[in-house]
Structure formats: structure tokens, C-alpha cells
Amino acid sequence: MLTNPGASSDDGVAPPEKIVMVRGGIERYLRTFPDGGYWRGANYLFDRRFEQRPPDAPAGAAPLGNCAACLAPCDEYRGKFACSEKDCRVPVIVCARCRDPVFKDPKLRPDLAKRLKCRLCREDYAGARATPLPACVLKGAPDLAVEKAPPKKTLAPPRKYKAPKPPSSILFVGNLPLTCERSEVLDALSLDRTATKVVWLVDKQSQLFYGSALVHCADVKTAARLLAKPKRVRGRKLRVGFGPAATPADDDAGPGPVHDGPRPPCGGAPPESRVFGKKRVREEEHGAGA
């Protein structure tokens, strides 16, 4: 949720202004904005780190959550506790003072579990009832109640056969994680970090990275060798194939700025960029001055 810095509620926390989808997830957002940006609180993780916080966030910030047993301020999820309501059972936060005795003596867990309630159940869904219903629900959605004849099945047109691309020293690498780094891609392909150029492919309209790149190998033989065995980055199987035969030409306006960071571009259209077919690309060149 993006908050409005100019407004604040009774507890000092800015209310949500709107809800948006963060491209690349909270992990990439916090790496892009180490101070947290508009993010407040902690991001729960499904590993031993438990939660992720902005590395440069100001110290002493008050927790946004509360213990489901004693209502003390707390934002650490430990112990896999859940709401005691039968029809709810959502995960809840329990403070250290309430959960530590249970960790020492598991026999106390049933008594604690009976007292746990999430905020919605504790307030008897007051916030949910205050939310206005959509107009289609209030009007009974008459257009949805009418039974319509099922659409006729149509056969999809046959796919056009695409001839395989000729061997090239440039590889197309797809299905990359949106938060991947240049070093991860080159290590997965067993290529030299200092002498290999990577071209991040971005969307033509939004100028955002969508998980594909072009990797320039030393020669065609090296590129062909990389197609033999499947490669993975963070557990994702990469789609590797031959790319274009040569580097795309620059625009008439001249070459655009070269993205020399260790990660793909994460937002904002650049003033100038290079063009590859119908897709805009930004290059990341290393060792260009060698």
C-alpha cells in the first residue's frame, strides 16, 4: 500500500492512499529504496530470516502490529500461531512475553491458542461491514442472473511454423527472475564477468524489464556449447536460444545512455534508448574501457 505522507491517523500512521502492485515484489522495492520509501513495517519471509526490513530505516520505529493475546505492540511472526475462530484461522502475531513460555513448555500451547484472535474477529468484522458494497451487488446483478447460451467452441487457427534461428554468438536468455543480477546470469552460463556484455530487454511502452536478456559470447562455438545443458537462476529454468546475428543499430538520434548497473532497469523511461526490432533495450556493458 502506498501511504499519503501528508496525512496521519490517531496512531500516527499515515492511512493508505491507494493499493498498487509492486513490480518485482517488496524485496526489489526495498533494495531500490534502502530507506524504505513508502513501505512501512516488515515483510514476512518463508525462511529463517522470518521478516525483511529496510536496511537504512530509522531506528526506534513503533511496530504496526499487535499481539493477538495481550494486544501489546509487536511485529514479529514466530511460532505459526493462528486465530482461534473456527471459520478464520488466519496467522496471527504473538509477542515474546506470551510465546516464550509456550516454547519452553509445549503443554501451555492449547491454553494460549484459545485466547488468540485476529483483529477482524476481535472487532466483529466492524471494518469489513463499513466497506461499501459494489453497485452490482446492491442491485442484485440482474445481468449476471440471466442464463446465457454457452459460447460455441471455435477451433484455434494452426500455428505458423517458425524456422530456427541460425547459430550466432549472441544468446537469448528468457524466464529470468525480475530481481536477478548480472553476475547471477553470467555465473549460471559459466561466462567471464569482466569480458561479457549483457543487454537487458525492456517493454516498449513501460520501459520495464520483463525477464529476458541478450548475452554476447566470445564466439559461436561458445554459444552453442551453452545450449547443451539446461541452466537455472534461483531455481528457475532458463530459456536459452540463439539471438540475433549482430548487435542492433542505434537510432538516428545517436546512441542512448548505457545502463551500467549490476541489475536490470527497474522503472522510468530513459531519455534515449537503443532499439532491437519492436522492443526497446538498454545495454549493460562491462569492460568497455579495456
Secondary structure, 3 states (H helix, E strand, C coil): CEECCCCCCCCCCCCEEECCCCCCHHHHHHHHCCCCCCCCCCEECCCCCCEECCCCCCCCCCCCCECCCCCCECCCCCCCCECCCCCCCCECCCCHHHHHHHHHCHHHHHHHHHHCCCHHHHCCCHHHHHCCCCHHHHCCCHHHHCCCCCCCCCCCCCCCCCCCCCCCCEEEEECCCCCCCHHHHHHHCCCCCCCCEEEEEECCCCCCEEEEEEEECCCHHHHHHHCCCCCEECCEECEEEECCCCCCCCCCCCCCCCCCCCCCCCCCCCCCCEEECCEEEEEECCCCCC
